[in-house]
Amino acid sequence: MDILTILFLGAIFLFTVAVIEVLYLFWTESRFAEKRTVKKRLLYISAGGKHGHDKLAVYRDRVLKDVGSMERFALKLPRVSTLDKLLLKAKMPINATTFALASIALGAAGFLAGLKFLPQIGAAVIVGILFLFIPYFILKTMERNYYHKFDEQLPEALDLLSRALKSGHALTSGIEMITDEMEEPIKSEFAATIDEVNLGLTLKEAFDNLCERVPSTDLRFFAIAVVVQKETGGNLAEILDNISRLIRERMAFGRQVKALTAEGRLSAMVLIGLPIFMFLYIYLVNYEYISLLWSEKIGLYMIAGAIVLQIVGAYFIKRIVSIEI
């Protein structure tokens, strides 16, 4: 067995161990609801905004005294706020350090597989880079779905909060009703906001952290309206009703625009993806034929021209089908 095969199997082993760890954490957290709640709060503190970190750090240190040694070690590993946010939205019970190690192992496996099965080392490097970033791209896709679902739930949550205010509840009590009555993901986001308020943050700091976790324009409107109403007074319930109505109208218009531009977006996907797919296919089935593109000078010019034209075409198609709402 040569050294390349050994390295390849080692990378596969590390990635498999990471996958098993994720499945094990899913299983353990499904059995211990209280432990899952505490860990989620700690991760929200890590992934939150820049406001009130001193007060939140006191709570984190106090909670870490009551967990096991392995749990304390995992939660004290170096934090990467951006990755922690993605992992929370994807409901992955791991932190950024574990995710990064698993991604590196997958990238190494892809690179070594490319060295073994592809004719060029450059192609193996590209495969390794693609495998390295595949988990991150999956998380970004799940994050977009998370934000989309949050935006869809926001008008209903604002209606619920408005009815709670009209019936005499305080603002924080109305937000707690959202956490009790609504489903994920808006439930966890507002629950984290209530936790931060209970831990000593001001309402403005808690809403700023919420807006940093969920970069939604509609949510920012809501947060600004609440903060301004707290300082100047006014009928907050009526303001929330108006914001909810505007959000629904904007969402309806956005769906209409998406339906009208569906043909253009699909054409863009075909026109951009087809040349890339054909290049990869010919590279795998007839390497000697496609290798003329980088072994001949005119072939290099053709590659450069194709890349430039692809970028220019993608830019113009995006400008055509993208309509600001």
PyMOL commands that set and color helices and strands:
alter all, ss='L'
color gray80, all
select helices_A, chain A and resi 3-31+33-47+53-64+69-75+81-89+96-117+121-166+171-181+186-198+203-213+217-232+236-260+262-285+287-290+292-295+297-321
alter helices_A, ss='H'
color red, helices_A
deselect
rebuild
show_as cartoon
